[in-house]
Amino acid sequence: MKKRDLLIFLTSATLLIFPSALYADKSTNSIQKLASDTREYKYVSLENGLKILLVSDPNAEMAGVAASVAVGSDNNPEGLEGLAHLLEHMLFAGSEKYPDNQDFMHFVNSRGGYFNAYTTPNQTEYFLQLRASEIEPGLQRFSQIIINPALELSSISNEIKVIESEYQSRRINPDWAEISVLKNATNPDHPFSRFDIGSKSSFDHIPLNDLQQELRNFHRYWYRSNNITLAVIGPESTDHLHSLVIQHFSDMLKKSSITRPPAQPLFSPEGLPAELNVNSEQDSPTLTLSFPVPPEHLSYKVKPADYIVNLINSEQEGLLKSQLEARGWISSIKAGTRLSTARYALLDIRFTPTEKGWHHKYEIVEWLFEYLHQIKEKGVSEELYYQQSQSVRNQFEQLEKSAPMIYALKLSRMLQIYPPEDILTGPVLMEEFDSLAIKSYLDRLIPDRLLVTVTGGNEASATRDPWSGTEYELEQISPSVLDEWNSPNVGIDFVFSRSAHPDAPKVEDTRGAPQKNSQPERIHSASGIEIWLRQEERADLSKANIFIGIDSPEANTTLERSSLNSLLVGVLNEYLSTVIQQASERGVTVTLEPNYHGMTLTLTGLRESQPKLLADLLERISTVDINQSLLSQAKASLRSEAQTFRSLQPFEALIANAQSELSPLIWAPDLQSQTIQDKSLTELRAYAETFLNTTATTVLFHGHYSKSEALSATNSIPQRLASGSDAMFPIARITPLMRGIPSEVDIKKSGGYATMIYARSPSQQGTFGTLNLAATLLHEWLFQRLRSRQGIGYIVMARPFEAYTDRGLSLIAQSSDRRPAELRDALNNEVSLFIDSIDQMTDTSFETYKEGSIAMIESSLSSFEARGRYYWSDLRRNGGKPQNEAQHAINNLRELTRTDFQAFCRQLLSTEQTRQLILMTKSPTDAVAD
């Protein structure tokens, strides 16, 4: 399913009884949580073995449900690779009680909801969100797709086409390809080594009737109540949620034993140490050191992996990262568990070497082993552990409520491997210092247990991965190199000391609630600076957001200036990296990103830490000394971002290019990337000098700030950042699109074909809510008719689209075998049918969709940080005149009639009336456009 490769692999197939069974037959409200968490939690286990976490959130506007099934691609039958994934697709294609394969989607969409699923090596996750008032019928339908899926032959045929398209689109993703190549280095007897997601060829050899029976057998065996964990979130009491779950899930198949294959080592004894050289055209080569390690949850109180990873990733002066950067060998380092399941895991340490560092890659590895040795000898201390644990707790306490669906998904997953009482804190907090456990973990990070993956060479290799098509070589590491790594001698004494910054301050605020204002209020305006305040009664006293726009008329007006602006932001991020990490440890998240007219600095989290931090950051920005080292590091980071763009799926590339086609101050990503790499230190210094001497600064304080506090905090803004005449806001300048004459753009992209049609809204005022409603209805229409019925494409969607000051609707289709012109014609044909279908809608159905769209808008502003970003966007988008667009959208939707809506859609979408931009991919081998 979509974005599966962004999710971490979570589970394994190696226990005779899955760990969650250890916590069955319990019922408890004693779940550890933060004092600030006002939600009520209750864990129950039904008689049939189903384990459930119920969450009552009286303020929830949306409900969330998720089910985690302890089965995945590791459990595919021999010769049916991808069966678990195919079954995941099939569950949304109708149930015995609701056999229409579009019923579930229609029900969820009309209630302002969303659903999805994904398959990992040993878990399959299903999740759903919809209006809180619809939780009972939502649970009824959700339970039926889990318990009694229809598994109709016609749907199986269509979903195989979809899986083939999904597989083809993944082949161009370098992260997926790297995992696919990695499988070739693992133990061939381990289930992870096999092809997982499936393709058309995975099922061609079996008659459809037999495949249907295989799906039924697989479902009957694995989808049992004692193999499933469930999480439900809603505004009702936990007792009421409990009764709903009993009503709809009690008739699941009763407990019975599930036999799992015996555990196999992830790597065979002779498989390590080894070097895996992966052929790749990416601009930024990578050096990844991987070690097989125990799963994280087995030592979740201590978290030895987290302790070690934090020291490897540390920005602190004198530690590994700063030492390697000082030698000009790396631009970045990132350690973490890329593959983490219930019974096996890999700890990865990934370096991005510079051009110079590429010639010292084995020395980089030697430095890593020296660093690990010194951590074990003198870097395992209770003081450092306490500092890390406090930093983690600070960040944990600042976490915003996530969407109910996402939270339910997290809880159902964690309920498979953590005891119920620790399900909230166990995956996050570092609670018990144990030096022996940390040193024992370090004993696993040795050269003899190492897989080195070198990605970035483009020379022909002898072996080709059968699933991704990527060429690679798997080689033994020479004894002489291993000797150097086993006895490293780099001549550096690393100093592991507690950083100077204190713990985050405790907040004691007795001032009472601030005066409520529904819109941001301008509280100061002078030449070169504007200060805005949006107070909020319901804000947590300890939290606040600050948004700072640092703008200049010099930014982005040409490709050259846009490239230099992105490069300047990159340099500043490298320069501020230590301060940003220390801020994170104190509970404040800092980001610095390019915007239309310069850059935006954002601070979110603990309010008490923000004013001093803001002053420090702005002073550093205004006085930055740009040197060659910072420039090289920034270029390397931007090369990695450019590589990410090139690995996008075709439809994602079209979306990115549409932004540049429609926005006067955004340039095509690939074109800007090429320009950035050509810029010299002299050019960047000249641009920075001009930019910083012509800036105007706009600041928005959001949360429990008083006017005097906001004004006091901004007194520290350096004069250099307020030297411009006026704050910069978007200007009404958009790409002309002629009525009835589509503008077509061809983009070369491998991995399938895609077409995107953008239709500009006939009016830019007051259409936000109507566009959302049109997108909801049209998305359902296109998905049902093109994807489910006709089998056209893996990706079919309609969504609102915003570019600069412009709003409209985007229609997207992606296919592995349909040409772009065919996709364009199919989309246009369905749009005409859709407009006519509005006549057939009942008023009741139309009102249901309207209420669903309203609920979606309201829920999008449920978190404090999301509201802050909304106020900032509203302020900037509307030229310093905030409109509260979300509330206007809700009001307009409530007044919208079906007749007016149909007229809007006809004006927006009909070929004669619309102003369209059409983007289509072309294969790099295509000589001419379609």
N, C-alpha and C positions, 0 to 999 in steps of 0.2 A: 504494500500500500504506500501512499505518498509519505515521503520524508522518513521512511523506515531507516535509511542509512544514517540519519542524524541521531537515532536512538541507540543507547548502549545495549549490547548483548547482555542478557541478564541471567540466564539459567542453564542448567545442565541436565543430562539424563543418566545419572550414575548411581543414585541411591535406590535401594530396594523399597524404602518407604520415604517419601519426600519429607524434608525437614518440617514443613508446616504441620504434618500429622502429629508432631510431638506436642502441639498446643491445642489439639482438638478437645472437644468435650469440656470446654471452659466457657464461662460467661463472666465478664468483668467490666467494671467501669474504671478500674485503677490503671489508667493509661497515662504515662508521664507526659506532661505538656507544659508549655510556658504559662506563667501566670497571666500574661496578656492575651492568651488564646481563650476567647469566651465561648468557643464551640464546645458542645457536649459530645463525648465519645463513648461508645459501648461496643464491646466485642462479644459475639455470640457464636456458638456452634450448634447447628441444627442436628436433629437425630440422624439425618442421613449423611452427616459428616461435612456438610458445607460450612465453611468458615467465613464469617462476615464481620466487617467493621462498619458500624453505623455512626454517622456524624450529623448532629443536629445543629444547624446554623440559622437561627431565627431571622437573620438579616439577608439570607440568601434569596436572590431574585431568580436564580437558575438552579436546577437540580443536576446532580452528576451521578452516574452509575458506571462502574467498571468491573469486569470479570477477568481474572487471570487463570488460565488453564495451564497446568504443569505438563505441557507437551509442546514440542516444537520441531524444528528441522532436524535435530539430532535423532528424532524418533521416526523419520521417514522410513517406510519399508524398503528393503533392498530392491532396486530396480524401479522405484517410484519416487525419485528425488523431486521434491516440491509438493508432495501430497498434503503435508500439514499447511502449507501456504495456500494451496488450492481450497482446502476446507475452510480456511479463514475467510477467503473471498465468498465462498458459497453460503456462509451463514447469514449474510445480509440479503440473499436472493430469495427470501420467502421462508415461511415456516409452515408446518402442517395446519396450524390454526389460522394463519394469515398467509395463504399460499401465493397471493399476488406478489411477484418479485419486486414490485415498486411500492408495496404498502409501507414498509418500514421507513424508506426514505421520505415518502410523502408525509407520513405522520410526523417525523422529526423536523423536517424543513418547515412545515406549516406551523410548528410550535416554536419557531425561532431557535432551533437546535442544530446540533452537529453530531456526527458519529464517525468512527473510524476503527481500524484494527491493525495489528502488525504481528509478525511471527519472528521469534528469536530462536536461538538453538534449542532451548527447552522450555519456553513459555510462549503462549499465544494470548495476546491482550485485546480485549474488546472494550470500547468506552463510548459513552453517550452523554450529551448535555441537552437539556430542553427547559422550557419554562417550568418554574417550581410547581405551579398549579397542575401540571400535567404528569407529575411523577408516578401516580398510580397506573394510568394507562401506559405510560412509558415503560415501567417495570414489567407490566404484563407482556408487552411486545418483545422487550429485551430478553426476558426469561424464555420465551418461546423460540427465539432464534438460537439460543444456547442449548435448550433441551431437545427440541423437535424440529430441526431444520428440514426444509422440503427436499433439497438436493435433487432438483428436477434436471432431466437430461439436457433440455434446451439451455438452461442456465449454465450447466457445466461447460458446454461448447463455447458459450460466450466468454466465460471467465478464463478459459484456457487462452483465448485470444488476448484478453487483457493481461494475463500473466506473461505472455510472450512479449507484448509491448513493454511491459514493465522491465523485463529482463534485458531487452535491447537498449532501453534508456539507461539502465544501470551500467552497462558495459563501458560507457564513456566516462563514468565517474571514477576518478583516480583513487579515491578512498575505498570504494567498493572493489575496484580492481586489485588494490594492494592486499585487501583481506582475502580475495579470491586466490591470489598468488601465494599468500601465506599458507593457505591450506595444503599446498604442495610440499611444504617443509615440515608439516606435522605428521604425527604417527598415522600411517594409512589404516590402522585398525581403529582409530578414534573416529566417532561419528562426525566431529567437526571437520574432518578432512574432506567430506563429501560435498558435492554441489547441493545448495540448500533451497533456493527460491523456486526452481523449476522453470521450464520453458515448454514450448509446443512439442519439442522433440522428446521431452520427458514422458509425455503421455500418448504419443503417436502409436506406440506399439501395442496398446491395450484397447480392446473394443470399449465403446462408451458405456455399454451396460455393465461391463466388468469393472470399469472405473467407478461407476456409480456405487457398486457394491463395496469396492475398496474404501470409498469415502464413508459409507455407512458403517462399515466395520471399524474404521479408524475412529469415527465419532463415538460409536457405542463403547469402545474399549477405553478411550482416554477422557471423554467428556463426562466423567462421573462426579457426583457431588463431592466426594472426598478428595478429588484431584483439582478442585476449583476453590479460589478465594474470591470474595465479592466485597465491594465497598459501595456504600450508598450515602449520598449527601443531599440534604434538603432542609427546609425550614421547620418541618414537623419534629415532634419529639422523637427520641430514639426508640421509645416504646411503640409509637405509631409506625415508624419505619420498620421496626422488627416485625410487626404484624403484616405489613405489606410484603416483606420478603418471605415470610412463612406462607402467605397466601399464594405466591407465584413460583416459589422455588422448592416447595416441600415434596413435589412429586418427581423430583429428579431420581435417576437410577441410584439405588441404595449402595452402601459401602460394599466393596469387594476388593480383594488384593490386586495390585498392579505390579506386574513383574517388569523390572527394568534391567537392561543389560549390565553386567559387571563393569566396574570402573576400569578405564584404560588411561595410561599416561598420555598427556597431550603430545609429547614428543617421545619417540622411541629412544632407547638408551644410546644408540649410535647416532642419533639425529642432531645432537648438540655437542660442542659448539659448531656453528656454521655461519656462513655468509650468504645472504640472498641478494643478488644484484638484479634489480628490476629495471627493465628498459622503459623509459618514460620521456615524453617531450616537454615536461613541465620546466618552467624557467628557474624555479628554486629547488635544487637538489636537497634531499633530506637524508639524514643518517639516524636510523632508529635502532635502539638497543632494547631487545625484548627478553624478558625472563619469565618462565613459568613459575607462578606463585600460588599460594592458597587463596581461595575466595575471601573477599573482604569481610563478609558477614561472620566468618568463623572466629574472628577476633575483634568484634565490633566495639567492645568497650575500650580497648586499647588503641586500635587503629594504627598499627605499626607502619603500614604502607603510607598512610596520610602524613605521618610524622616525617618519614624519609622524603616523600615527594615534596613536601613543603620546603625542606632544606635544599633540595635540588632546584626547585623553581625560584628560590629566594632572590630578590633584587639587591639584597644587602651587600654593601661594599666588602670586598675581600673574599667572598664566597665563590662558588664555581662559575656562576653565570658572569659575574663582573670580571673575573680573571680571564675567561675565554674571550669575552668581548674586548677586553683591553689588548689582547694579542691579535685582535682582528680576525679571529677564527670563526666566530659564529654571530649570527644576527638574532637568534632566539633559541630558547630551550624550553621544552614542555614535557613534564613527566606526569604519568597517570595510567590508569588501567583502561586500556582501549577495549579489551575483551574481558568481561567480568561476568561469570555465570555462577550458578549455585555450587558447582563442584570443580571448576577450573577457571583459571584467570591468567592473564598476561600483564605484567607491568612493563610499560613502554617508556623509554626516555628518548625523546626525539629532538635532535639538533637540526637547525638550518644553517649549514656552513656557508661562510662567505666564499668568494672565489679563492681567496688566499687559504681559507680553512679547508677547502676541498682537497688541497694537497697535504693536509695534516690530519686527515680523518682518523687514522689509527692512533695518532697522538691524542686526539680529542677523547677517544675511548680510554686511553691510558690515564688521562686526567680524571675521567669519571671514576675509574676503579681506585685511584688514589684518594679521591674525595670520599667514596663510600668507606674505604679503609679508615680514614681519619674520623668520619662520623662514628664508626663503631668504637674507635679507640678513645675519643674525647668529646664526641658530639651528642652522645645520648645522655641528656641531663633532665632532671625533674623541672628545673627552672625554664628551660626552653620548651619542654612539653606543656608546662602551665601556660606559657605565653601563647603557644599555638592553640591550646584548648580555649583560652579566653577569646582569642581572635575569632575562632569558629563559632563560639557562643554569641559573640557580638553580631556576627553576620546572620546567624540563625534567628536571633531576636528581632532583626530588622526585616526578615522575610515578609513580603506582602502575601496576602491570601491569593492563591492562584485560582484560576477558573475551576469551578466544581468538578468538571470532567477530568481535568488534568490532575487535580488533587485526588480524586477517586482512583484514577489510574495508578498514581504513585502508591497509594495505600494498598490497593489490591495486589500489586507486585510485591511490595515489601512484606505483606502478610504471608507470602509463601516461604519466606526465609528468616523472618524475625519474630520473636515472641510478641504477642499482642501488646503487653505492657510497655514495650520499648519501640513500638512501630514508628513513633514520631521522632524520638531522639536517637535511636539506635543507628540509623543510616548516616547521621550527621555528626553528633557530638563526640569529642575525645574525652573520655571520662575516667580512665584508669591508667596511670603511668606504670609501665612494666618494662624495665630496662632489658630483662632477659628476653622478653617477647620481641622487642625491637631488634636486638642483636641477633636473635635467631632468624628473623626475617632478612637481615642483612647478609647472613650466611648463605642465603639462596641467590644473592645477587653477585655471582662470581663468574669468571670467564668460561668455566666449563659448562655453565648452564645458559649460555648466551646465544641468541640469534641476532646477528647484525643484518639489518636490511638497508641497502644502499639504493635509493631511488633517484633517478635523474639522468642516468646514462642513456644514450640513444644509439649505441652500437648494436648490430645484429647479434642475437643470442641463439643458442642451439635449441632451447626448449621454449615451448609456447603453452601458456595456461589454456586448457581447453574451454574454460567458461568465459574468461574476459578477453582472450586473444592476446594478452600481454606476454611479451617475451621476457625470459628471466634465466638466470644461471644460479644454481645452488651448489656451493662449494664448501669444502672444509677450510678451516682457518689454519694457517701454517703454524707448526710448533714454535717457531722463533717469535712470531707475533704473540702467541699465547703466553710465552715466557715473559715477555715485556708487560703484558697486562696482569699477569699473576704477581709480578714484582715491580709495580710502578714506582717511578722515581722522577717526579716532576719538579722537586726542589721548592715547593710552596708549602708553607705551614698555614692551613686554613684556620681561622679564628671563629669559633662558634659561640657567639655571645648574644645575649638578649638585646634586641634593638632598643634605641634610646626612648622611643615614644612610650608614654604611660598608657595604662589601661583606659578604655573608654570611660568618660565621666558618668557618674550616676545622675539621673535627672530628677530634680525635685522642684517642681514648678507649682506655685500656689497663686498665680496671678489671676486665675479664672479664665473663662473662655473669651476669645477675642470677639470683636464685633463681626457679625456675619456680613459678608458681601458676596453676591451671587456671581459677580464678574470681577476679573482683575481690575484693580484701581490704580491709576497713575498717581504716585505719591511724590514724584520729583521729576522735573524735566529741565535740562539745561543744555547748552551747546555740547554735543557729543555724548550725552548720557541721558538715559531714561530709566527710572526705577518704578516697577510695578509690584503690587502686593495682592495676593489672593489668600485671605484668611479663611479658615475652615473650622467650624465648631466641632465637627465629628473627628477631627484629626487626632491621632495619638500625640500626646504632648511631647514625646521624645523625638518625633519624626518631622522631617521637613524636606522640601525640594528647592533647589536654586537652579535657575536656568539663566545662562549668560550668553547673549549673542554678541560676538566681537566681529564687527562688519566693516567692510571698506569698499568703496567704489572701484578699487583696483582688482577685486577678486572676480574670477570666473567670466569676465567679459570676453575673453578669447580662449582658445584651446591652450595657448601657452600659459596664460595666467591661471586658468583652472588647474593645470598640471602642477604649476608651482605652488598653488594654494594647498592642493592635496599633499604635496611633498613637505610643505611647511608644517602642516598638521601632523604628518608622520614623524618629522624630526621632533616636534614638541612632545609627542607621546613617548618617544624614546627618552628624551631629556627628563620628562616628569615621571618616568616609570617607577622609580623608588618611592617618590611621594605618593603616587597613586596606590601602590601596594600597601604602604603604611596606613593610608586612609582607609583602605578596605579592612585592615586588621582592627581598626577602631570603629568600624560600623558605618563607614561612608563610602558609597560607590561613586567613583569619578570617571567620567568619559569626556573625551574631546574629539569632536567629529567635524568634518567640513559641512558647511551649509551653503545656501545659494549665494550668500554675500560675504563669506569668510569662514567662521568657525563657531561652533556652539560648545560651551563648557557646561557640564551638568553635574550637580552634586545631589545625591539622594541618600537618605538614611538618618543617622543621629544628628539632631539639630544642634546640640551643644558643641559639637566638634566642627561645625561648618564655617562660622565666621572667620576664625583664625586660619583655617585651611584655605578658604577662598582668597584671603589676602596673600597668602604664601604662593598659591598657584598663579594668581594674576601678576604678581611681581616677577615670578620666574618667566612667565610668558613674555612680559614686556622687556625683559633684559636678557633673553636667551642668546648665548654665544654659539652660533652654528659652526660646527667643525666637520672635517671629512669623515670622522668615525660615526657621528650622528647621521650624516647624510647617507653613508653606506648602509647603516642599519635600517634606516627608513626606507631606502630603495628596496632592500631585501624583503621587508614586510609587505611593501606594496606589490612586489612581484608575486608574493604568495597570494595576495588578494586577487591579482589579475589571473593567476592560475585557477583560483576558485571560480571566477567568471567563466573561463574557458571550459570548465568541467560541468557547467550548468546543463540541465536538460534543455532540449530545444525550446520548449514553451517558456522556460525561465529566461533564456537568452532573449526571446522576443519581448518579454516584459521589461527587461533592463534596457533594451534598445528603444522601446516605445517611450521610456522616460526621456531619453536624449532627443528623440524625434520631436517630442511635444514641448520640451522645456528649453527656453532660450539660454539657460545658464548651466545645462548639463551636457556633457559630451560623451560620445560613445566610449564605453569602458575600454575596449581593446585599443582604440586610437589614443586615449589619454594615457594608458599604460605605456605605450611605446614612447610617447613624448616625455613622460616622467623620467624614464631611464636615461634619456639624453641630456638631462639638465646637470649643469656643473655647480660646484660650490659657489663660484662667483655669482652666477645667475640667481641662485636661491638667496644668497645674502642680500643682493640688491632688491629682490622682490620683498623679502621680509622687512627691510628698512622702509621701503615705500608703504607697504601694508600697515605696519605698526605705527607709522606717522600720519595715517589718514583714517584711523578707526573711529567708529562710534560704538558705544556699548549699551546694550539693553539688558536689564536684569529683571527677572520675575522671582519673587519670594512666594512660596506656597506652603501653607501649613500654619503652625501656631506662632508665627512671627508677629510682633507688634510693629507699628509704623516706625517707632523710634529705633527698634532693633534693626530693621531693614535698612534704614537710612544710615545708622552707625556702621553697619557691615560694609556698606558701599563707599564709605569715606576712604576706604583703603584702596579703591580702584586707582591704579597709576594714571597720572595725567596723560601719559603716552597713549593709553587705550581709550581716551575720550577726546582725542584731538580733532576728530571729524566734526562736521557741522550738524548732521542729523542721523538718528537711528535709521537703519536700513530695513525695509520691509519689501516683500515681493511686489513686483510691479505687474500691471495687467498687460503682459506682452506674451502672446501665445502663437504657436505655429498656425498659419492659415490652413483651414480645411474647407474646401469648397463644397457647398450643398450638392448632394447627389453625384459627386465625382470622387470616388474613393482614391486615396493616395496610397500606392503600394510600394513596399520596401522589401527587398530580398536580402536575406542574411544567410551566409554559409554556415552550416552546423551539422555535425555528424550525430548519430544516435537516434535517428528517426526523423520524421517530418512533423512540422507544427505550423499552425496558422493562428494568428491573433487578429481579431477585428475590434478596433476601438471606435465607439460611437460617442461623439461629444454631446453632452447634455444640451438641449435647446435653450435652456436658461441656467445660468450659474447660481442664481439666487433661489434659496428655498427648495432645492431639489435633492438635497442630501438623503432624506428619508425615503423619498420616492425611488431614487436610484437603488437604495438598499433593498426595497421591496421588489423592484424589477429584477435585480440580480438573484434574489432568493427563488422567485418563481421560474425565471428563465434557466437558472442552473439546474433545477429539478427537471424541467422539460428536456433540456439538452442531454442530461445524464441518462434519463430514462430511454429516450428515443435513439440517441446515437451510440451510447456506450452499451446499455443493457440489451436493447432490442436488435440493433444493427451491428454490434460488435466493432464499432469504429473507435479505435483509440483507447489508450490507457488513461489519458488525461482528457476530460471534457468538462468545461466549467464556464460559468458566467460570474463576474465579480465586479464590484465598483472599482473604478480606477481613477487615481488622482495624480496629476502631473503639474507641478508648480501651482498656478492658481486655477488650473483647469480640472473639471470633473466630467466623468462620463462612465461608460460601461464597457467592459472588455469581455469578448467571447473568445474562448480558446479551445483548440482541439489538437491533440498530438497522437500520432499513429506510427507504427513501425513499417506499415506497408501502403498507406493511403497517401497519395501525392498532395502537396499543399493546396493546389487549385481545387482538388476534389474536396478537401476539408473545408475550404472557403465556401464552395457551393453548397455543401451539406449544411453548414452553419446558417447561411443566408436563407436556405429553403426552410429550415426549422424555425427561424425567426418569424417568417411570414405566417406559418401555421400557428405559432405561439400567440401572435397578436390576435388572430381570429379566435383562438381558444378562450380568450378572456371573456368573450360573450357568453360562453357556456358555464362560467363560474357562478355559483350561487352566492348570494350576499353573505350567507353564513360562512362559507369557505373563505371569501375575500376578507371578512372581518377577522377570521382566525389567523390568516397570514399577516394581516396588519398588526395584530397584537403580538405575533411572534417577532416581527421586525422591530417593534417598539422594545420588546424585552431584550433583544440582541443589543440595541443601542444602549439601553440602561445598564446591562450587565458589563458592557465594555468599559464602563467608568466606575466599576465597583471597587477597584483598588486605589489606594491613595496615590501611588506613583502614576498610575494610568490617568487619574484625574489631573495631576500636575502636568503631564505631557499634553493632555488635551487642552488645558488652559493656555499653555505656551504656544501650541500649534494654532489655536484660535486667534491668539493675539498677533502672531507673526503673519499668518495667512491673510488676515483682514486688515493689514496695513496699520496696526496700532489701534484698531477700533474693534475690540472683541465683540463677537456677535452671539456667543453661546449657541453655536450651530446645532449641537445635539438636541437642545431643548426645542429649538425651532423645528427640527426634523420630526421630533415626537409630536409636536402640536400639528404640523402639516399632515402627518400620517393619520392622526385621529380625525381630521376633517376631510380626508381624501375619499372620493367616491369611486366606484368601479368604473363609471363612465369617464371620469377625468383621468383615471389611471390608464385606461386603454388609449385615450387620446395622447397622453404623454408617451406611452410606449410606441405608438405609431409614429409620432414625430421624432422620437429618439432613434428608432430602429429601421423604419421603412427605407428602402433603397433610394426613393425619390427625395425624401426629406432630410435624411441624416447627413451629418458631416463625419466622414469616416476616414480612419487611417488603417490600412491593412498591411500587416507584416507577415511574411512567409519565409520559412527556412528553405535553404537549398543545400543539398549534399555537396561537399567539396568537389565531388567528381562530376556534378552536373555541369554541362557545357552551357546550357541556356536555361532561362527561367521557364516555369510551366506556362 
